[in-house]
């Protein structure tokens, strides 16, 4: 029997732990045209494999191909031929949770009102979009003429083996256009060689679990940490591409059917990334991330009016930022024993070290994603120009907010408009980071005099013949659905959509403390246990007040909620930054901070997780389980009797984790290196059992209602 990856993890002998070298970019300062003092690299020393920054062009991820006609998924989603082996399942969908196979959520096709484009819903026609992704190991060049580096990559299933990229292909869908994404995990221990388009630098199987960050989807499709796509298998993810259904103001219950969705939570900029238990940090730093964009009618209208560029068009640009360290041979360095959080000294944008991007003298929309494991950025333009923020995390703001800089922690997104019409042909502007950070614990300080340039904009061409509509402070984006006393009128021709969660909706208050114990991280002094629910809200019955409190002052913790976003009311009794006062799925806790958030749980039963998005903290057990459950049996069957209700065992053959009650403190099970390890599977179940956890053990106390 081969040694498990988690045993290797504990011993610290996986590839990349030894032999690392720091390869910092040497820097001198130079004053650019129309710019404040910015920092650019010298050409004579400290360069990564001879590369001079800002001499390679930014690469934009291609759009993931839709599968149509003869290329559609085979077998059809929900109808898998029963082969009697791993991944076998029913020949036709039965609506039974016990028959879930290949990962397709049992809710698939059950809620026809989710789909505004298809009213027929004949057999086999329950969704509009189909996509295929392959997870593979391939070779990638971070710098021109540099070494070809093994990475984990997402590949469009229509492309040949070895063509995977980091970030992966960008998924583009319409709002309320359900989609099935089939993920095939090719990271098997015997995955071949470069001669057949494969790379095998580890000799191990690697499990995966895709999380659509910011999505409102059933638990089976959310990327729960141990709902794996195991090596050599495929899994279907059903994405609703909608927001939650509104609750009835009279009863607080979500309607069973009908076109009644909460417009305040229409998503726009999401991203997908690996979420496999214990090894998310390794899988993400190796390349498993990509953009996922949802376009709705409001964005179409804003584009027609010229407020924003056409969604998904040439002037709508996704930028994924990561920081890396490299070994002397050019391979990616990762220390499994550094639990503070991975910090690199080489900065990449869309998988390329400090590139340039040629921009016309016009307006651009940049969807800025911090895809780093632990780094916190404070971003600004070297010229001092204000940027118009139109969205944060997965949602657009009610109005544009102009800022000279913004803070973005791991996993956060900022949707910004930058107008290059104020520059001349030949001008150079840098997008810079002014947050100093030397380890994964926290940012040291914001230092405007010590910028690190990340991306260079080369302004080219003539000015537009007619000026564009400006995005400025107060420009209507979603608009306000109710009067919130802002004192600025919204565009009367754009009905307001955003609304705050009201204080009178709150029915429950919970506190989650970020702690540290035994060299790892905890929430409320508990290690994460995928078989224990830490909160069981009632679906559709109002809102909950969640306090996130940082009791580990030496570390910063960006707290992320799955299924639903939240609205921050106060941080240490004060209002947060203006751009973080609306919808978000991440709240950064600096040392000692306490954030008061309001959240509603609607549509789907659990389990879902919430966790610190410094990924090494997440891997080291700073994660909890929220298990929304309908009250009193008043909901539709698939909501009322969820498959993962926190108590009942099921066996849909999709997970790869032993269905047993596991006290993590016993026998050093912190990494599941005995009972739950993937090369020692005794069963294939998901969901919780009726477990009587030992209340005296940290991390294994009973279910909290």
VOGU-3710 file (C-alpha; in Angstrom, 3 decimals, decimal comma):
1> xxxxxxxxxx> 0,000/0,000/0,000  1,400/3,378/-0,953  2,117/5,979/1,694  -0,717/8,480/1,839  -0,259/12,107/0,883  -1,354/13,242/4,303  1,316/11,092/5,956  3,807/12,745/3,642  2,307/16,086/4,499  2,873/15,478/8,194
11> xxxxxxxxxx> 6,438/14,367/7,550  7,080/17,370/5,355  8,688/15,463/2,508  6,378/16,262/-0,371  7,988/17,815/-3,400  8,923/21,433/-2,848  9,504/21,390/0,895  13,277/21,162/0,622  15,718/23,084/-1,514  13,752/26,311/-1,849
21> xxxxxxxxxx> 15,426/29,578/-2,593  14,022/33,065/-2,530  14,405/34,822/-5,868  13,362/38,403/-5,096  13,058/40,938/-7,848  15,633/43,659/-7,462  14,108/47,113/-7,680  14,974/50,717/-8,148  12,633/53,669/-8,346  11,836/55,737/-11,399
31> xxxxxxxxxx> 9,277/58,446/-12,058  6,922/57,554/-14,890  5,003/59,948/-17,111  1,935/61,394/-15,383  2,768/59,101/-12,499  3,764/59,331/-8,907  6,971/57,676/-7,972  6,644/53,980/-8,685  8,897/50,972/-8,380  10,226/49,060/-11,371
41> xxxxxxxxxx> 12,861/46,413/-11,596  16,507/46,920/-12,460  17,761/44,818/-15,313  21,031/43,804/-13,753  20,375/41,835/-10,592  17,925/39,706/-8,671  15,806/38,887/-11,694  13,824/35,663/-12,013  15,734/33,520/-14,518  16,907/36,638/-16,336
51> xxxxxxxxxx> 13,432/38,079/-16,796  12,988/41,838/-16,664  9,505/42,687/-15,348  6,918/44,243/-17,633  8,447/42,846/-20,821  5,859/40,068/-21,354  2,253/40,693/-22,257  -0,693/39,941/-20,006  -2,487/36,731/-20,983  -6,283/36,662/-20,785
61> xxxxxxxxxx> -7,999/33,328/-20,000  -10,132/32,049/-22,836  -13,872/31,521/-22,377  -14,844/27,924/-21,579  -16,588/26,358/-24,572  -20,268/25,530/-24,301  -21,024/21,965/-25,303  -23,686/21,812/-28,003  -25,235/19,340/-30,409  -23,039/16,261/-30,723
71> xxxxxxxxxx> -20,569/17,496/-28,115  -23,002/17,536/-25,190  -22,184/15,582/-22,060  -22,331/11,824/-22,426  -23,895/10,246/-20,436  -26,507/12,941/-19,962  -26,459/14,641/-16,553  -28,616/12,654/-14,162  -28,798/9,589/-16,399  -25,743/7,405/-15,891
81> xxxxxxxxxx> -25,423/3,816/-17,097  -25,161/1,475/-14,169  -21,751/-0,142/-14,528  -21,497/-1,620/-11,054  -18,218/0,109/-10,263  -17,010/3,431/-8,955  -19,268/6,207/-10,175  -22,110/3,879/-11,146  -25,630/5,107/-10,711  -29,192/5,062/-12,006
91> xxxxxxxxxx> -30,038/4,879/-15,692  -32,647/7,612/-15,277  -33,037/10,355/-12,671  -35,277/9,235/-9,837  -35,183/12,249/-7,534  -33,859/9,982/-4,803  -30,846/11,125/-2,843  -29,655/7,540/-2,523  -29,328/7,441/-6,315  -27,123/10,486/-6,655
101> xxxxxxxxxx> -24,259/9,515/-8,915  -21,390/11,202/-10,618  -21,960/14,149/-8,297  -25,104/15,561/-9,888  -27,183/17,336/-7,263  -30,533/15,617/-6,641  -32,213/19,018/-6,936  -31,213/18,998/-10,631  -34,274/19,902/-12,682  -36,569/19,978/-9,647
111> xxxxxxxxxx> -37,000/23,761/-9,520  -38,088/24,785/-13,048  -38,614/28,382/-11,899  -34,852/28,758/-11,533  -34,523/28,739/-15,324  -35,924/31,770/-17,104  -34,828/30,566/-20,547  -36,497/27,172/-20,749  -40,179/26,548/-20,124  -40,450/23,103/-21,692
121> xxxxxxxxxx> -38,478/20,943/-19,290  -38,917/17,817/-21,319  -36,896/14,764/-20,397  -33,208/15,473/-20,763  -33,825/19,184/-21,303  -33,715/20,569/-17,785  -30,900/23,034/-18,219  -29,450/25,388/-20,782  -25,681/25,175/-20,521  -23,209/22,290/-20,405
131> xxxxxxxxxx> -19,468/22,601/-19,812  -16,577/20,199/-19,409  -13,384/20,733/-17,393  -10,420/18,408/-16,997  -7,969/18,698/-14,102  -4,507/17,801/-15,294  -0,854/18,405/-14,572  0,890/20,252/-17,372  3,839/22,559/-17,995  3,703/26,335/-17,727
141> xxxxxxxxxx> 6,146/29,187/-18,250  5,839/32,013/-15,751  8,475/34,035/-17,654  9,535/33,958/-21,322  12,434/31,622/-21,992  12,200/30,426/-18,391  11,822/26,835/-17,242  8,690/24,866/-18,007  7,132/24,454/-14,566  4,750/21,631/-13,593
151> xxxxxxxxxx> 1,397/23,054/-12,522  -2,082/21,724/-11,822  -4,435/23,201/-14,392  -8,045/23,292/-15,505  -8,423/22,389/-19,182  -11,350/22,934/-21,510  -12,570/19,437/-22,387  -12,687/20,472/-26,050  -8,930/21,191/-26,034  -6,111/18,611/-26,306
161> xxxxxxxxxx> -4,340/17,121/-23,251  -1,607/19,327/-21,861  -3,309/22,592/-22,843  -4,604/23,393/-19,351  -3,944/26,900/-18,044  -3,705/28,851/-14,812  -6,035/30,526/-14,271  -8,383/28,108/-15,944  -10,912/28,994/-18,655  -13,451/31,673/-17,762
171> xxxxxxxxxx> -17,040/30,453/-17,518  -19,654/32,945/-18,774  -23,376/32,297/-18,177  -26,600/34,255/-17,993  -28,427/34,932/-14,749  -30,939/32,134/-14,018  -29,441/29,937/-16,711  -28,708/26,686/-14,863  -25,639/24,821/-16,023  -23,935/21,492/-15,514
181> xxxxxxxxxx> -20,150/21,484/-15,347  -18,579/18,031/-15,573  -15,169/17,889/-13,928  -12,865/14,971/-14,768  -9,887/14,524/-12,457  -6,892/13,267/-14,428  -4,450/13,629/-11,515  -3,943/9,891/-11,119  -0,766/8,279/-9,820  -0,190/6,675/-13,240
191> xxxxxxxxxx> -1,221/9,663/-15,337  1,468/9,192/-17,981  4,224/11,354/-19,380  4,705/14,456/-21,459  4,744/12,324/-24,612  0,973/11,876/-24,327  0,253/15,390/-23,088  0,591/14,463/-19,427  2,966/15,443/-16,631  3,532/13,419/-13,470
201> xxxxxxxxxx> 5,834/15,229/-11,070  4,446/13,671/-7,872  3,540/10,047/-8,603  0,444/10,475/-6,441  -3,302/10,521/-6,804  -4,693/13,978/-6,057  -8,300/14,453/-5,006  -10,202/17,640/-5,825  -13,399/19,404/-4,855  -14,421/22,436/-6,913
211> xxxxxxxxxx> -15,960/25,325/-4,994  -17,833/27,967/-6,993  -16,959/30,873/-4,717  -19,990/33,152/-4,373  -22,447/30,700/-5,937  -25,903/29,882/-4,585  -26,025/26,135/-5,185  -27,041/22,850/-3,523  -24,599/21,290/-1,084  -23,624/18,530/-3,508
221> xxxxxxxxxx> -22,422/21,188/-5,958  -20,816/23,639/-3,552  -17,418/22,010/-3,160  -17,777/20,694/0,374  -14,223/19,805/1,475  -14,640/16,038/1,349  -17,196/15,731/-1,461  -14,348/14,788/-3,706  -13,810/14,222/-7,344  -11,338/11,431/-6,781
231> xxxxxxxxxx> -8,426/10,816/-9,130  -9,616/8,994/-12,222  -13,263/9,935/-11,686  -15,679/12,594/-12,883  -18,314/14,576/-11,067  -21,173/16,742/-12,300  -21,744/20,096/-10,625  -25,172/21,651/-11,066  -25,009/25,447/-10,814  -28,223/27,454/-10,507
241> xxxxxxxxxx> -26,572/30,763/-11,529  -29,194/32,635/-9,573  -29,557/34,345/-6,249  -31,740/33,121/-3,389  -35,487/33,172/-3,638  -37,057/35,954/-1,605  -38,862/35,073/1,581  -42,533/35,903/1,847  -42,872/39,069/3,966  -45,978/37,642/5,638
251> xxxxxxxxxx> -44,603/34,233/6,628  -40,822/34,542/6,116  -40,962/31,302/4,107  -39,396/31,006/0,679  -42,062/30,380/-1,972  -42,074/26,929/-3,505  -42,221/28,226/-7,065  -42,543/31,484/-8,893  -40,426/34,265/-10,292  -39,553/35,710/-6,895
261> xxxxxxxxxx> -35,816/36,107/-6,478  -33,997/38,498/-4,190  -32,584/41,082/-6,595  -30,257/42,378/-3,894  -28,159/39,218/-4,346  -27,866/38,838/-8,132  -24,293/37,573/-8,646  -21,781/38,836/-11,179  -18,067/38,105/-10,471  -17,499/34,626/-9,055
271> xxxxxxxxxx> -14,495/32,347/-9,227  -13,976/28,614/-8,976  -11,104/26,972/-7,146  -10,088/23,769/-5,455  -11,486/23,099/-1,971  -10,231/19,596/-1,149  -9,879/18,964/2,573  -6,398/19,519/4,058  -4,721/20,161/0,696  -6,523/23,205/-0,714
281> xxxxxxxxxx> -3,454/25,404/-0,244  -1,229/23,082/-2,272  -3,805/22,588/-5,042  -4,541/26,311/-5,409  -0,913/27,472/-5,390  -0,265/24,841/-8,056  -2,827/26,580/-10,285  -6,406/25,393/-9,676  -8,483/28,577/-9,994  -10,547/30,377/-12,630
291> xxxxxxxxxx> -13,131/33,124/-13,209  -16,895/32,476/-13,405  -19,040/35,379/-14,637  -22,820/35,762/-14,462  -24,472/38,414/-16,644  -27,977/39,750/-15,985  -30,313/42,296/-17,553  -29,110/45,153/-15,324  -25,541/44,723/-16,574  -26,850/44,676/-20,156
301> xxxxxxxxxx> -28,688/47,929/-19,510  -25,666/49,556/-17,847  -23,608/48,592/-20,890  -26,216/50,018/-23,298  -26,073/53,290/-21,368  -22,281/53,283/-21,503  -21,846/53,132/-17,733  -19,833/49,900/-17,985  -18,179/48,110/-20,918  -20,050/45,202/-22,497
311> xxxxxxxxxx> -19,913/42,293/-19,998  -17,469/39,661/-21,160  -16,279/41,887/-24,009  -12,860/43,204/-24,986  -12,855/45,888/-22,303  -14,023/43,638/-19,458  -10,829/42,099/-18,081  -10,311/39,514/-15,338  -7,072/39,890/-13,353  -6,048/37,078/-10,980
321> xxxxxxxxxx> -3,163/37,982/-8,657  -0,923/35,422/-6,970  2,416/35,529/-5,181  4,842/32,630/-5,584  8,171/31,313/-4,447  10,228/29,101/-6,697  12,799/26,406/-6,125  16,217/26,716/-7,742  15,072/24,500/-10,638  12,061/26,747/-11,298
331> xxxxxxxxxx> 9,419/24,499/-9,743  6,829/25,988/-7,414  7,886/26,077/-3,779  5,362/25,135/-1,118  6,047/24,398/2,546  3,391/22,100/4,008  4,683/22,824/7,500  4,267/26,610/7,291  0,800/27,021/8,738  0,969/30,809/8,974
341> xxxxxxxxxx> 0,058/31,102/5,307  1,993/30,861/2,042  3,737/34,105/1,068  5,789/34,510/-2,098  8,247/37,089/-3,352  7,372/36,784/-7,051  4,121/38,391/-8,225  2,023/37,047/-11,073  -1,049/38,305/-12,901  -2,998/35,646/-14,787
351> xxxxxxxxxx> -0,097/33,257/-14,389  2,627/35,565/-15,739  5,249/37,404/-13,672  4,664/41,184/-13,694  3,295/41,573/-17,245  2,252/44,617/-19,241  -1,127/45,326/-20,822  -1,715/47,723/-23,710  -4,818/49,831/-23,070  -6,673/52,214/-25,327
361> xxxxxxxxxx> -7,565/55,727/-24,221  -10,964/54,698/-22,968  -12,749/53,065/-20,037  -12,048/49,499/-18,868  -13,691/47,222/-16,339  -11,220/45,147/-14,312  -12,431/42,260/-12,182  -9,594/42,068/-9,667  -9,247/38,734/-7,878  -6,831/38,037/-5,046
371> xxxxxxxxxx> -6,106/34,378/-5,850  -3,193/34,274/-3,397  -3,184/31,901/-0,454  -2,440/34,409/2,301  -1,279/37,772/0,940  -3,291/40,940/1,555  -2,949/43,710/-1,025  -3,633/47,434/-0,811  -3,935/48,340/-4,487  -3,618/51,740/-6,139
381> xxxxxxxxxx> -2,607/53,315/-9,449  0,864/54,857/-9,614  -0,619/58,053/-11,079  -2,839/58,633/-8,062  -5,952/58,431/-10,257  -9,127/57,409/-8,480  -10,778/54,135/-9,472  -14,554/53,720/-9,536  -15,490/50,564/-7,609  -18,762/49,124/-8,932
391> xxxxxxxxxx> -18,724/45,768/-7,120  -17,114/43,800/-4,332  -16,863/40,023/-4,126  -19,770/38,454/-6,050  -22,113/41,447/-6,285  -22,448/44,897/-7,783  -22,750/47,885/-5,448  -25,832/50,122/-5,346  -23,674/53,040/-6,554  -20,164/53,609/-7,751
401> xxxxxxxxxx> -17,606/54,550/-5,089  -14,398/56,363/-6,039  -11,267/55,339/-4,149  -7,539/55,926/-4,543  -6,751/52,504/-3,065  -8,550/49,448/-1,754  -7,694/46,481/0,458  -8,193/43,000/-0,966  -7,507/39,879/1,098  -7,212/36,304/-0,137
411> xxxxxxxxxx> -10,330/35,316/-2,096  -11,784/38,837/-2,379  -12,764/40,501/-5,646  -13,029/44,181/-6,493  -14,858/45,186/-9,670  -13,411/48,544/-10,786  -13,715/50,981/-13,678  -10,488/52,694/-14,747  -10,691/55,497/-17,325  -7,518/55,812/-19,405
421> xxxxxxxxxx> -8,871/58,724/-21,472  -7,053/61,189/-19,202  -3,657/59,907/-20,410  -1,671/60,506/-23,577  -0,405/57,996/-26,081  2,789/56,489/-24,655  1,994/57,068/-20,989  2,750/54,291/-18,492  0,674/53,595/-15,380  1,292/50,851/-12,847
431> xxxxxxxxxx> -1,180/48,972/-10,685  0,717/48,761/-7,407  0,568/47,073/-4,027  1,443/49,256/-1,041  0,707/46,684/1,693  3,971/45,408/3,168  3,830/41,762/4,210  6,696/39,401/4,956  4,894/36,312/6,261  1,457/34,739/6,214
441> xxxxxxxxxx> 0,396/36,062/9,575  -0,725/39,530/8,532  0,118/42,653/6,636  2,746/44,712/8,373  1,591/48,146/7,281  0,436/50,251/4,361  3,426/52,220/3,061  2,647/54,556/0,132  6,366/55,231/-0,285  7,257/51,562/-0,875
451> xxxxxxxxxx> 5,084/50,374/-3,772  5,471/47,031/-5,498  4,344/47,259/-9,133  2,200/44,334/-10,227  0,948/45,226/-13,697  1,981/47,933/-16,162  -0,568/49,659/-18,377  0,845/51,022/-21,631  -1,524/53,692/-22,934  -1,713/53,573/-26,732
461> xxxxxxxxxx> -3,652/55,185/-29,549  -5,810/58,213/-30,144  -8,558/59,578/-27,952  -12,130/58,495/-28,693  -14,037/60,914/-30,940  -16,750/61,292/-28,301  -16,261/61,161/-24,509  -17,667/58,137/-22,710  -20,112/58,181/-19,812  -18,074/58,548/-16,653
471> xxxxxxxxxx> -18,354/56,255/-13,659  -18,027/58,534/-10,652  -18,986/58,661/-7,007  -22,734/58,026/-6,808  -23,244/56,604/-10,310  -26,238/54,254/-10,148  -25,217/50,615/-10,494  -27,754/48,338/-8,754  -29,452/51,286/-7,114  -31,346/51,244/-3,826
481> xxxxxxxxxx> -34,658/49,387/-3,639  -35,552/51,278/-0,467  -34,718/54,687/0,952  -31,622/54,205/3,075  -31,039/57,874/3,721  -28,079/58,247/1,375  -29,195/61,670/0,226  -28,457/60,945/-3,465  -31,165/60,106/-5,961  -30,775/57,012/-8,115
491> xxxxxxxxxx> -31,342/57,039/-11,839  -35,168/57,148/-12,132  -35,045/54,935/-15,229  -33,161/52,153/-13,397  -35,355/50,559/-10,706  -33,425/50,104/-7,456  -32,388/46,556/-6,594  -30,122/46,528/-3,546  -31,663/46,420/-0,078  -30,149/45,938/3,372
501> xxxxxxxxxx> -31,021/43,050/5,656  -33,285/44,651/8,242  -32,717/44,534/11,970  -36,274/43,325/12,546  -35,521/40,218/10,447  -32,916/38,925/12,909  -34,063/35,773/14,728  -30,760/34,350/15,989  -27,348/35,595/17,116  -24,148/33,524/16,963
511> xxxxxxxxxx> -20,519/34,287/17,752  -17,591/32,621/16,004  -14,170/33,260/17,497  -10,994/32,747/15,470  -8,590/30,965/17,851  -5,251/29,188/17,700  -4,429/25,882/19,384  -1,811/23,139/19,128  -0,020/24,979/16,324  -3,199/24,978/14,251
521> xxxxxxxxxx> -6,295/27,168/14,011  -9,771/26,747/15,448  -13,197/28,390/15,497  -14,717/28,586/18,967  -11,829/26,407/20,136  -12,887/23,581/17,817  -11,052/22,002/14,933  -13,079/21,530/11,767  -14,911/18,221/11,605  -16,876/17,507/8,407
531> xxxxxxxxxx> -19,190/15,243/10,405  -20,293/17,901/12,902  -22,628/20,846/12,336  -21,583/24,030/14,143  -24,707/26,030/13,266  -28,150/24,867/12,107  -30,151/27,869/10,902  -33,754/27,446/9,814  -34,196/28,022/6,110  -36,186/31,097/5,177
541> xxxxxxxxxx> -37,012/32,105/8,748  -35,477/35,551/8,794  -31,853/36,554/9,288  -29,080/35,750/11,721  -26,558/38,044/13,343  -23,085/36,552/13,171  -20,201/38,001/15,122  -16,785/37,075/13,726  -14,171/37,813/16,381  -10,408/37,560/15,945
551> xxxxxxxxxx> -8,989/36,144/19,166  -5,659/35,361/17,470  -4,246/38,860/17,348  -0,978/37,819/15,705  -2,830/36,647/12,585  -5,357/38,222/10,247  -8,327/36,104/9,195  -10,541/36,750/6,133  -13,774/34,912/7,002  -15,764/33,447/4,105
561> xxxxxxxxxx> -19,365/32,207/4,132  -20,644/29,644/1,603  -24,128/29,531/0,017  -25,018/33,042/1,215  -23,148/36,300/1,400  -23,420/38,654/4,342  -23,655/42,353/5,088  -21,199/43,845/7,572  -22,824/46,258/10,001  -19,880/47,292/12,148
571> xxxxxxxxxx> -16,255/46,400/12,779  -15,322/47,123/16,389  -18,417/49,309/16,578  -17,421/51,419/13,559  -18,609/51,368/9,969  -16,321/49,447/7,600  -14,791/51,033/4,528  -17,560/52,297/2,214  -16,881/49,628/-0,444  -17,331/46,856/2,173
581> xxxxxxxxxx> -20,707/48,033/3,547  -22,881/46,124/1,121  -22,883/42,490/-0,023  -19,761/40,429/0,458  -18,746/36,829/1,034  -15,474/37,686/2,799  -14,797/39,848/5,829  -11,177/40,488/6,798  -10,496/40,530/10,533  -7,355/42,401/11,442
591> xxxxxxxxxx> -5,770/41,651/14,797  -8,354/41,671/17,601  -11,214/42,919/15,418  -14,842/41,913/15,842  -17,214/42,184/12,881  -21,002/42,188/13,171  -22,619/40,644/10,082  -26,178/39,863/9,016  -26,848/36,775/6,902  -29,884/34,881/5,605
601> xxxxxxxxxx> -29,938/31,199/4,702  -32,351/30,283/1,946  -33,102/27,753/-0,796  -30,897/24,758/0,050  -30,195/22,508/3,004  -26,593/21,808/3,978  -23,943/21,105/4,807  -21,934/24,159/3,812  -18,775/25,494/5,393  -17,560/28,862/6,571
611> xxxxxxxxxx> -13,877/29,409/7,154  -10,808/31,585/7,080  -9,733/32,146/3,485  -6,061/32,285/4,330  -5,919/28,843/2,815  -3,329/27,329/5,136  -5,531/28,351/8,091  -8,480/26,664/6,388  -6,433/23,512/5,805  -5,270/23,613/9,409
621> xxxxxxxxxx> -8,847/23,385/10,683  -10,134/26,997/10,896  -13,415/25,960/9,336  -16,939/25,341/10,581  -20,064/23,701/9,195  -23,402/25,416/8,755  -26,274/23,034/8,037  -29,407/24,987/7,006  -32,522/22,928/7,653  -36,168/23,706/6,988
631> xxxxxxxxxx> -38,440/24,138/10,000  -41,712/22,320/10,625  -41,806/20,548/7,264  -43,380/23,482/5,440  -41,008/23,520/2,465  -40,788/21,547/-0,743  -39,398/17,999/-0,277  -35,918/18,714/-1,568  -35,594/21,592/0,875  -37,497/20,070/3,742
641> xxxxxxxxxx> -35,624/16,771/3,925  -32,146/17,664/2,797  -29,721/14,873/1,956  -27,172/16,189/4,409  -29,284/17,289/7,328  -26,630/16,754/9,973  -28,012/13,488/11,306  -28,694/10,801/8,707  -26,241/8,633/6,837  -26,571/8,291/3,094
651> xxxxxxxxxx> -24,387/6,618/0,495  -24,458/8,351/-2,911  -21,007/7,038/-3,854  -19,468/10,412/-4,573  -17,361/11,384/-1,588  -14,498/9,101/-0,700  -14,638/9,575/3,065  -15,417/6,859/5,578  -18,953/7,392/6,919  -18,042/7,230/10,583
661> xxxxxxxxxx> -18,118/9,414/13,669  -14,538/10,574/14,022  -13,184/12,376/17,076  -10,270/14,240/15,586  -8,415/14,499/18,883  -8,207/10,718/19,278  -5,034/9,064/18,029  -3,832/12,181/16,211  -6,492/12,066/13,525  -5,957/15,730/12,673
671> xxxxxxxxxx> -5,106/14,839/9,070  -7,369/11,798/8,777  -4,214/9,792/8,138  -5,741/6,544/9,435  -9,511/6,182/9,373  -10,323/8,577/6,575  -7,315/8,581/4,324  -8,059/8,136/0,656  -5,933/5,061/0,099  -7,692/3,246/2,944
681> xxxxxxxxxx> -11,332/3,805/2,049  -13,677/1,423/3,845  -16,851/2,996/2,427  -18,019/5,809/0,209  -20,513/7,991/2,058  -21,326/11,646/2,543  -23,415/13,378/5,150  -23,389/13,270/8,913  -24,185/10,430/11,215  -25,969/10,733/14,512
691> xxxxxxxxxx> -22,718/11,175/16,385  -22,275/11,489/20,124  -19,040/13,443/20,188  -16,895/13,549/23,313  -17,691/16,983/24,743  -14,385/17,086/26,591  -12,334/17,064/23,410  -11,469/20,235/21,528  -13,064/20,253/18,106  -15,526/17,436/18,714
701> xxxxx> -18,217/18,930/20,853  -21,791/18,185/19,975  -23,948/19,791/17,375  -24,863/23,355/18,302  -28,313/24,594/17,394
//
